[in-house]
Amino acid sequence: MFRATAGVHPHHASELRTDDLPRLRELLAAPEVGAAGECGLDYFRNFSPHADQERAFRWQLELAVESGKPVFLHQRDGHDALVAILKDYLPRLAGGVAHCFTGDGRELHDYLELGLSIGITGWICDERRGQHLRELVREIPLDRLLVETDAPYLLPRDLQPRPAHRRNEPKFLPHVVKVIAGCRGEDFPTVAAATTHNALKFFGFPDAAAR
């Protein structure tokens, strides 16, 4: 069984029109769709102007509130603006996850204070860019921790033997969980079971409560 998300990435925010919202509302109503997004702000690449990104983000937050679905959040170089906008919709939101978290301690604690879950990817396996995450991941409550691929991107750099390609795949998630468990001083089965339960609950799988 799978779950999808339905939303418009901030890169494409300028393409989202009010005429598109009924179709997005329809998608979010489908039981196979577990969250609204990936939506948010990307002030790094700026493929859409900030005003368009913020408008599209607010529209999607409204739809998330209406649908009762959590939000799958993208943020790059727009942390303070994203937090300010999110605060306008709490506590009406059914939750959310800071997707592919790579930020600093201030950003992490801002997200935790907002009640968000935190998504960790193979970025934590990158000796060049992910070292700070090895410390910060200890500060994430276990019931708020999610593990993601961001496939086909963010292939863990410390895989041995290294694949002949650079395509990330779900089969590498156990390696990421192993690294996270080591950083947290916890065993692999504990982290694997907890993050699986968290994902099932977040995306609305019917058997989540039984696990």
N, C-alpha and C positions, 0 to 999 in steps of 0.2 A: 504494500500500500504506500502511496506517495501523497505528499501535499505540495501544492504550488503556492506562490505568492502572486499578487496582481498589483501592479503599480507602474509608475513612470519614474525612471532614474533622473536625477537632477541634470544630467547631461542633455536630456531631451525635454526639459521643462518648457522650453519655448514652443515646443510642438503641441503641448497640451492645451486644449480649448474647452470652454464650457460645454460645447456640444459632445465632447468625449466623455463627460462625467457619467451620463446614464449607462454607457457601456461598461465603464469601470465599476460602477455600483452593481451592475448585473454580475460581473465577474466575482466581485467580493462576496456576493450572496451565495455563490456555489459552495457546497460542502467540501469540495476538493481543494478549495483555496483557504490556506491557514493563516495568512497575514496580508496586510496591505504594504506594498512596497515592492522592490527596494526604492525608498523615497528619502528625501533629505536635502542636504546642501553640499555642493562641491565647489568651493571657492579656489581650488588649486588649478583645475583645468579651465574652469569658467567657459564651458561650451555653451552655456545659457547665461544670460545676464542675471545678476543677483536678484533683482526684483521678480523676474520670471520664476526663478528657483523657489523663492519664498512663497510666491502665490501658489505655485503647483504643490508645494509641500503642505500648505494650509488646506488646500482643497482635499488632498489625500488624507490628512489627519481628520478632517470632517467626515469623510467617507468611512474611515476606520472606526470612528466613534459610532457612526450610524449602523455599521455592520456588526459591531461588537467584536471585531477582529483586532489582534495586536498589530503593531507596526514593525516593519523590517527596515532599519534605519541606516542610511549612508551619510557619512560626514567626513569631509576632508577640508581642512583649513577654514571651517565655518562653525567651530564648536560653540562659541558664545551666542551666535545668532540662532543656531539650532536649539540650544537649551532654552533661550528666551521664548521661541515659538512653541516648543513643547509644553512649557509651563502654562500656556493659555488653554491647553487641552486636557491637562491633568485635573482631577482624577477620572475624567470621563473615558479615557483610553483604557482598553483591556490589556494594557501592557505593551512592551516593546523590547527589541534587542538592538544594542549598538553593534551592528554587523561589522565583522572584520576589524575589531578594535586594535589600534596600533598607537594609541595616544599616550599621554603622560599621566602622572598620578592625579593631577588636578582634574583632568577630563574624566578619569575613571571614577573618582569619587563624586563628581557632579552627576554622572549617569546613575551610579548606585543610589544617590539621594533621590533621584527621580523615579526610582523603582524599576529601572531597566535591567534586563539581563545583558550579559556581556559575551559576545562571540569571539572566540580565539581561533585563529587559523595557523597554517604552517609558517606564518611570519615569525612565530616564537622560535622556530628552528633555524632562523637566519642569523648567523654569527655576526653579520655586518650591521643589521638594522633591528634585530629582535631581542637584544640582550636585556633591555629595560623591561620587556614583558616577562622575563623569567623571574624578576622580583615582584612585579605588580600582580601577576597571576595568583600569588599567594593571598592577596587582599580581596579576591573575589569570593563572596560566599558560595559554597558548593551548589546551593540550590538556585543560583543565578548564573551559573556557568554553562555556556553552550560551546560546542566544538564544531567548526565549519571547515569546508574545503576551500571555498571561493574558486572552485574549479571552473575553467581549466587553468586558473592562475595559482600562484603561490605554492608551487611544488616545494615540499620541505627540502632545504638545501643539504641537510645532513643524512639523507637516506643512504644506506649502504647495503648492497651496491647501488650506485646511482643509476636511475633509468637512462636509457639511451635517448629519451625525449624529454621535453620540459613540460609536458602536459600533466597537470594535477588531476587526480582521480579520487573518488570516495574510498578506494581500497587503501589509501595512505592515511586515512583518519586514525586508525589504531596507533600509528607511529606518533602522530601529534598528541594523542591522549597520553601515550607513554612519556613524552617529554613534559607535558603539563603535570602529570602525576609526580614525576621526579622533582620538578621545581617546587611543587606544593608539599613534598614530603609525605605523599599519600600513595597507596598501592594502586596499580592499574585497574583491578576489578572495581574498586570503589569509585574512581573517577569515571570509568566507562559506564557503570550502572547509573550513576547520578546524572551524567550529561545526556544519556539516552532518555531517562525519565523526563528531564527538563525539556528536551526537544519534543517529545511526544505531547507533553502538557502544553507547551507553547503553541504548537501548531494544531492542537485540537484533536489529536488522535483519540478515539473512544476508549482505548484500553490504558490510557495514561494513569488513571487513578488506581488501577489495580496493580501497578508495578512498584 
